[in-house]
Amino acid sequence: MSMNIDSKLNNENGFWDVSLQGELDVSTADKLKAHLHNLADEKILDMKINLENLDYIDSTGLGAMIGVLKKLKTDNKEIYIINPKSNVKKIFTITGLDKIFKVEG
């Protein structure tokens, strides 16, 4: 399976708006990591990552997001996880990452 990433800068509210679709796993994690780091290199802002169309996430996908979160935290910025499907939200809860990321929806 593959993953699509759509992102745009929300200048009005000052954050990166990122949407993921498909599966975030060992075969797609590097793509996400590079994409999110490029956004952060362009402008350090909070990121809102919409997961309503993400069907699956594994530990490598979580790791990619954690790496970017560490970079953002140096400037007191956050990653907000928006609208995760129940199976994806469960992974954040089981791993305790729902306490690290701001999970909404």
N, C-alpha and C positions, 0 to 999 in steps of 0.2 A: 504494500500500500504506500501511498505517497502523502505528502502534506503540502498544503498551499498556505502561504503567508501573505496577508494583505496588511499594509501599515500606512498610516498617514499622520502627519503632525497636526494636532488640534491646537492652533495658535490661540484661539479664543479662551480656552481653559488651561492651556499650557501643559499638555501631556501628549505622549505617543499613544495612538489608538491602533492596536494590533489585533488582528483576527486570525485564528488558526483553524484549518479545516483538514480533516483526515486523521492520520495517526502520527503521534510524536513518539518515536522509538529510536533504537540504535541506528537505524538507517536514515533518519531525518534530523536527529538532534544537532549534528554539526551545522546543518543548514540553518536551523533556528538560532543557534548560538552565534554564528557569524552575522546573521541578519540583525539580531538584537544588539550585539556589540557595535555594529555599524551605526545603528540609530543613536546609541549612547555616545559614540564618538562624535557624531554630528551635533547633538545637543543633549545634555544631561537633563532629563525631565522624568517625572513619574511615567510609568507605562501601565496602560490598561489593556490587559490581554484577554480578549473575548474567546472563550472556549466552547461556546454553544454548539459549534460544528466540529469539535474535536471528539473523535470516537474512542481514542485510546491514548494513554500516556504510560511510559515506563520510567525506570530510574534514570536512564540516560537523558531522557527528556526533562525530568525534574532537575537533574544536574546542570543542564544547559541554562535553565532559568535561574538556578541558584547562583551560578557564576556571574550572570548579568546583574542580579540583585546585589551582590557584594560590591560590584562596581558602582551601582546607583547609590547604595547606602553611604558611600564616602561623601556624597553631597546631600545626604538626608532625603533621598528620593526613594520611592516605593514601587513595587510591582503589585498591581491589583488584578486578581484573577476574577473575571466576570463570567457569569452564567455557565459554569461547568456542568456537564451532564453528571448524573448521579454516580456512575462508575468512575469518572475522572475525579469528582469531588471526594469520593471515598479514598482514593490514593493519597490525596493531600491530607485527609484526616488521619489515616492509618500511619502515615510517616511523620505526623506532627507538623507538617509544613503549612497547615492551615493557621498555625501560630506565627509563622515567619512571613508568609505572603498575606496580603489583605484579600480574603476570599469573599466575594459578594455574589449572591444569587444561588 
